[in-house]
Amino acid sequence: MELKTAMFPWQEKAVEKLIKLRVGALYMEMGTGKTRAALEMIKRRLDVGKIDRVLWLCPCSIIESIRTDINKHSTGAEDVIQIYGIESLSGSKKLYGILYKYVSGGRAMLVVDESNLVKNSRAIRTQKITSIAEACPYRIILNGTPISRNEADLFAQWYILDWRILGYQSYYSFAANHLEYDDKYKHRVRRVLNVRYLTDKISPYTYMVKKSEAVQLPKKTYDVEHFHMDYAQFVHYEEEMSAFLSTLVSEDDSAAIYRTFTALQEIASGRRIVSDASEPIMHVPFYDDPHLNPRIQALKRVLGQFEDEKVVIWCKFQHEIDDISYILREKYGDDAVCIFCGTLTPKERNRSLKLFMDNARFFVANKTCAGYGLNLQFCHVAVYYNNDWDLATRAQSEDRIHRIGQAETVRIVDIAGYESIDSRILRCLSRKENMVESFKGMLKSKNRAQWLSGRDVDVSDTPGADKGPETGGNQELHPGA
């Protein structure tokens, strides 16, 4: 195996710290090149005979992307590196046997890429990966950040490396010393205790770098393309908002809050709610022809600004992907559009990614499947057709195109309905506010309907609310600002 590319200074620092250790963690934000740093460690250990094979585990959706990245930086890697999907270990005993036999047959190094997928210590795939890891003398985990929710995420990832680092042989002993659970929701972690102990324990085995500290990338620009719901759609929005709000009796009922948010997003996206507000949400198309959907019309206006450009279009709902791919194929042809979502098999997703890298113009995707791990820096335009309210997945999805190798200014456009929940989502993302917690503060206020419509609210009427200024009207702040 030979390496073809030079390392950046921060990658060199990462390798120099961890190459001396049998186990370690590269917590390098998306776009800082953790794959290249891992390859350097593999190369050096191969050269001195410490290892003779590598098992690289990663999310199924990014296998092809990882393989492309490895081939960009090296030659001959396919002879020593085997790449498999983490999720595949959940149900396949046969695959587990094959991989265990592979690593047991020599001096193996294990790479667990996007290690946040193994944060649940009780999951079958986590247990299988832990067993495989025990047969590997060298182990490394790769991720953008140590935690995605709270410090409880650390246990399973570091148990894979070596249980002695944190000092707990079971999750129960870890939880007894560090986790305080909610009295009502027994599995919800309310507080993490002795965090300093945990950070001190992992620090010697960890290298961390943020993109802002390491990489000088082209700037990002943000725009919002607004649209008005038509009269019938707006009336339906207001009626359903009142119906769903009537089901909210407690600020602890997060499920009802999520259901309310989702129903309003569905309506603003062009769907009609046909179920009772207290039941699981059922919906049908509001428009027989997708071209009549005001949100689709806003997308057409945006795409008209980027003739002949490749464009990533992020969606929240599957019906959005279906409608968008239909109208784009109708206008530009089947070969111009590829989709990336949960209805596709891993092979089909990889085929879609390759089509977009080659000749296709539009990549219509769901952030759940494609929001992390993919390298799309050959494209510099992203349209958020519909947002969720998770700042972490928003940031990760932006990093698909704003990363090392991007040479153009990155253009990001959000599509948002006037006087809808869209405006509130953008505002909460831009302020890095937890949308659910923010709404809970409005539940007992007469302003909660205004809040859900993205309008100004009089915080003096909100019990316990801060009296700081509210961004006015429809002036959206941008999530990446």
WOVEN-V166322 format. One record per residue. N is the residue number from 1. RES is the residue in three letters. OMEGA is omega in whole degrees, -180 to 180 (* if undefined). Layout:
N RES OMEGA
N RES OMEGA
This chain:
1 MET 178
2 GLU 180
3 LEU -174
4 LYS -174
5 THR 177
6 ALA 178
7 MET 170
8 PHE -177
9 PRO -178
10 TRP 175
11 GLN 177
12 GLU 178
13 LYS 179
14 ALA -179
15 VAL -178
16 GLU 179
17 LYS -170
18 LEU -177
19 ILE 180
20 LYS -174
21 LEU 177
22 ARG -179
23 VAL 178
24 GLY -178
25 ALA 172
26 LEU 176
27 TYR -176
28 MET -177
29 GLU 179
30 MET 178
31 GLY -180
32 THR 171
33 GLY 179
34 LYS 177
35 THR 180
36 ARG 178
37 ALA 179
38 ALA 178
39 LEU 178
40 GLU 179
41 MET 177
42 ILE -179
43 LYS -177
44 ARG 180
45 ARG 174
46 LEU -175
47 ASP -179
48 VAL 174
49 GLY 179
50 LYS 176
51 ILE 175
52 ASP 179
53 ARG -179
54 VAL 170
55 LEU -177
56 TRP 179
57 LEU -179
58 CYS 175
59 PRO -178
60 CYS -174
61 SER -176
62 ILE -180
63 ILE -178
64 GLU 178
65 SER 178
66 ILE -180
67 ARG 178
68 THR -180
69 ASP 179
70 ILE -180
71 ASN 176
72 LYS -175
73 HIS -171
74 SER 170
75 THR 179
76 GLY -178
77 ALA -177
78 GLU 179
79 ASP -175
80 VAL -176
81 ILE 174
82 GLN -176
83 ILE 179
84 TYR -179
85 GLY 179
86 ILE -176
87 GLU -178
88 SER -179
89 LEU -178
90 SER -174
91 GLY -173
92 SER 175
93 LYS -179
94 LYS 180
95 LEU 178
96 TYR 179
97 GLY 180
98 ILE -178
99 LEU 179
100 TYR 178
101 LYS -180
102 TYR -177
103 VAL -180
104 SER -175
105 GLY 180
106 GLY 180
107 ARG -169
108 ALA 170
109 MET 179
110 LEU 174
111 VAL 176
112 VAL -176
113 ASP -172
114 GLU -172
115 SER 176
116 ASN 178
117 LEU 179
118 VAL -179
119 LYS 179
120 ASN -175
121 SER -178
122 ARG -179
123 ALA -179
124 ILE -177
125 ARG 178
126 THR 180
127 GLN 179
128 LYS 179
129 ILE 177
130 THR 179
131 SER 177
132 ILE -179
133 ALA -179
134 GLU 178
135 ALA -178
136 CYS 180
137 PRO -179
138 TYR -176
139 ARG 177
140 ILE 175
141 ILE -179
142 LEU 176
143 ASN -180
144 GLY -177
145 THR -180
146 PRO -175
147 ILE 174
148 SER 178
149 ARG 177
150 ASN -173
151 GLU 176
152 ALA 179
153 ASP -173
154 LEU -168
155 PHE -174
156 ALA -179
157 GLN -178
158 TRP 173
159 TYR 177
160 ILE 180
161 LEU 178
162 ASP -176
163 TRP -176
164 ARG -179
165 ILE 177
166 LEU 176
167 GLY -179
168 TYR -179
169 GLN 178
170 SER 178
171 TYR -177
172 TYR 178
173 SER 175
174 PHE -179
175 ALA -179
176 ALA -178
177 ASN -170
178 HIS -173
179 LEU 174
180 GLU -173
181 TYR 179
182 ASP -178
183 ASP -177
184 LYS -180
185 TYR -166
186 LYS -177
187 HIS -179
188 ARG 179
189 VAL -180
190 ARG -176
191 ARG 175
192 VAL -176
193 LEU 175
194 ASN -179
195 VAL -179
196 ARG 177
197 TYR -178
198 LEU -179
199 THR 177
200 ASP -178
201 LYS -175
202 ILE -174
203 SER -179
204 PRO -175
205 TYR -171
206 THR 167
207 TYR -178
208 MET 173
209 VAL 175
210 LYS -179
211 LYS -178
212 SER -180
213 GLU -168
214 ALA -166
215 VAL 171
216 GLN -177
217 LEU 174
218 PRO -178
219 LYS 173
220 LYS 173
221 THR -177
222 TYR 174
223 ASP 174
224 VAL 174
225 GLU -179
226 HIS 171
227 PHE 175
228 HIS 168
229 MET 177
230 ASP -170
231 TYR -178
232 ALA 179
233 GLN -179
234 PHE 178
235 VAL 178
236 HIS 179
237 TYR -178
238 GLU -180
239 GLU -179
240 GLU 176
241 MET 179
242 SER -179
243 ALA -179
244 PHE 178
245 LEU 180
246 SER 179
247 THR -177
248 LEU -178
249 VAL -177
250 SER 178
251 GLU 178
252 ASP -177
253 ASP -178
254 SER -179
255 ALA 179
256 ALA 178
257 ILE 178
258 TYR -179
259 ARG 178
260 THR 179
261 PHE -175
262 THR -180
263 ALA -179
264 LEU 176
265 GLN 179
266 GLU -179
267 ILE 180
268 ALA 179
269 SER 176
270 GLY 178
271 ARG 177
272 ARG 179
273 ILE -177
274 VAL 179
275 SER 176
276 ASP -175
277 ALA -179
278 SER -178
279 GLU 173
280 PRO -173
281 ILE 171
282 MET -176
283 HIS 178
284 VAL 179
285 PRO 175
286 PHE -176
287 TYR 178
288 ASP 180
289 ASP -179
290 PRO -179
291 HIS -179
292 LEU -179
293 ASN -179
294 PRO 179
295 ARG 175
296 ILE 179
297 GLN 175
298 ALA 178
299 LEU 179
300 LYS 178
301 ARG 180
302 VAL -177
303 LEU 176
304 GLY 178
305 GLN -173
306 PHE 178
307 GLU 177
308 ASP 177
309 GLU 169
310 LYS -176
311 VAL 170
312 VAL 179
313 ILE -178
314 TRP 179
315 CYS 174
316 LYS -173
317 PHE -180
318 GLN -179
319 HIS 176
320 GLU 178
321 ILE -179
322 ASP -178
323 ASP -178
324 ILE -179
325 SER 178
326 TYR -176
327 ILE 180
328 LEU 178
329 ARG 178
330 GLU -176
331 LYS -171
332 TYR -179
333 GLY -177
334 ASP -175
335 ASP -177
336 ALA -171
337 VAL 170
338 CYS -179
339 ILE -179
340 PHE -174
341 CYS -174
342 GLY 179
343 THR -179
344 LEU 173
345 THR 177
346 PRO 179
347 LYS 180
348 GLU 177
349 ARG 179
350 ASN 178
351 ARG 178
352 SER 180
353 LEU 180
354 LYS 178
355 LEU -180
356 PHE 178
357 MET -177
358 ASP -169
359 ASN -176
360 ALA -179
361 ARG -171
362 PHE 178
363 PHE -175
364 VAL -166
365 ALA 173
366 ASN -177
367 LYS 180
368 THR -179
369 CYS -169
370 ALA -173
371 GLY 178
372 TYR 174
373 GLY -178
374 LEU 176
375 ASN -178
376 LEU -174
377 GLN 174
378 PHE 177
379 CYS -180
380 HIS 179
381 VAL 177
382 ALA 177
383 VAL 175
384 TYR -178
385 TYR 176
386 ASN -179
387 ASN 159
388 ASP -175
389 TRP 180
390 ASP -178
391 LEU -178
392 ALA -179
393 THR 176
394 ARG -179
395 ALA -180
396 GLN -179
397 SER 175
398 GLU -179
399 ASP 177
400 ARG 180
401 ILE -179
402 HIS -172
403 ARG 179
404 ILE -178
405 GLY 178
406 GLN -177
407 ALA -175
408 GLU 170
409 THR -178
410 VAL -179
411 ARG -179
412 ILE -179
413 VAL 174
414 ASP 174
415 ILE -174
416 ALA 177
417 GLY 173
418 TYR 176
419 GLU 178
420 SER 180
421 ILE 178
422 ASP -178
423 SER 179
424 ARG 179
425 ILE 180
426 LEU -179
427 ARG 179
428 CYS 177
429 LEU -176
430 SER -179
431 ARG -178
432 LYS 178
433 GLU 171
434 ASN -171
435 MET -180
436 VAL -180
437 GLU 178
438 SER -180
439 PHE 179
440 LYS 178
441 GLY -179
442 MET -170
443 LEU -177
444 LYS -177
445 SER 175
446 LYS -176
447 ASN -171
448 ARG 177
449 ALA 176
450 GLN -179
451 TRP -179
452 LEU 177
453 SER 175
454 GLY -178
455 ARG 174
456 ASP 175
457 VAL 177
458 ASP -175
459 VAL 180
460 SER 178
461 ASP -177
462 THR -178
463 PRO 176
464 GLY -177
465 ALA 172
466 ASP -178
467 LYS 177
468 GLY -177
469 PRO 177
470 GLU 176
471 THR -171
472 GLY 169
473 GLY -177
474 ASN 179
475 GLN -177
476 GLU 167
477 LEU -173
478 HIS -177
479 PRO -177
480 GLY -175
481 ALA *
